[in-house]
């Protein structure tokens, strides 16, 4: 970021202070994200091991038997391996809903920061084929963008950066 851009951003932050999307409190200057405070980031359930090797859903508690989750065992998905960045509950749900329903494209740099912080997720993205879920034409006209396409691009760019 250029010096002029940093000065402009600081000026905007002075006129329009940034509040955390999750907590509503001011975002600290040392936060790695622009719109998520440390407390907001801590409220995210970022998926780590152990998790289902097929879909990436986290396991809770001790593993005594199969490492495939009940959903994948019952549904037998067509794909062989997947990863989950974060669970769509609490703070994660707020981020997803802001992006999807409130034109929250401003959150994409923060989402990219969260992706970079998850090494196993980035490793999974390397060499992966990413396909965004298409929207119905009516929904695309209503929203003006396809949030899954935006997320797919963010994932792809972070995968390239990690290589």
Secondary structure in CASP SS format (residue, H / E / C, confidence):
PFRMAT SS
TARGET T0000
AUTHOR 0000-0000-0000
METHOD secondary structure of the structure
MODEL  1
X C 1.00
X C 1.00
X H 1.00
X H 1.00
X H 1.00
X H 1.00
X H 1.00
X H 1.00
X H 1.00
X H 1.00
X H 1.00
X H 1.00
X H 1.00
X H 1.00
X H 1.00
X C 1.00
X C 1.00
X C 1.00
X E 1.00
X C 1.00
X C 1.00
X C 1.00
X C 1.00
X C 1.00
X C 1.00
X E 1.00
X C 1.00
X C 1.00
X C 1.00
X C 1.00
X C 1.00
X C 1.00
X C 1.00
X C 1.00
X C 1.00
X C 1.00
X C 1.00
X H 1.00
X H 1.00
X H 1.00
X H 1.00
X H 1.00
X C 1.00
X C 1.00
X C 1.00
X E 1.00
X C 1.00
X C 1.00
X C 1.00
X C 1.00
X E 1.00
X C 1.00
X C 1.00
X C 1.00
X C 1.00
X C 1.00
X C 1.00
X E 1.00
X C 1.00
X C 1.00
X C 1.00
X C 1.00
X C 1.00
X C 1.00
X C 1.00
X C 1.00
X C 1.00
X C 1.00
X C 1.00
X H 1.00
X H 1.00
X H 1.00
X H 1.00
X H 1.00
X H 1.00
X C 1.00
X C 1.00
X C 1.00
X C 1.00
X C 1.00
X C 1.00
X C 1.00
X C 1.00
X C 1.00
X C 1.00
X E 1.00
X C 1.00
X C 1.00
X C 1.00
X C 1.00
X H 1.00
X H 1.00
X H 1.00
X H 1.00
X H 1.00
X H 1.00
X H 1.00
X H 1.00
X H 1.00
X H 1.00
X H 1.00
X C 1.00
X C 1.00
X C 1.00
X H 1.00
X H 1.00
X H 1.00
X H 1.00
X H 1.00
X H 1.00
X H 1.00
X H 1.00
X H 1.00
X H 1.00
X H 1.00
X H 1.00
X C 1.00
X C 1.00
X H 1.00
X H 1.00
X H 1.00
X H 1.00
X H 1.00
X H 1.00
X H 1.00
X C 1.00
X C 1.00
X C 1.00
X C 1.00
X C 1.00
X C 1.00
X C 1.00
X C 1.00
X C 1.00
X C 1.00
X C 1.00
X H 1.00
X H 1.00
X H 1.00
X H 1.00
X H 1.00
X H 1.00
X H 1.00
X C 1.00
X C 1.00
X C 1.00
X H 1.00
X H 1.00
X H 1.00
X H 1.00
X H 1.00
X H 1.00
X H 1.00
X H 1.00
X H 1.00
X H 1.00
X H 1.00
X H 1.00
X H 1.00
X H 1.00
X H 1.00
X H 1.00
X C 1.00
END
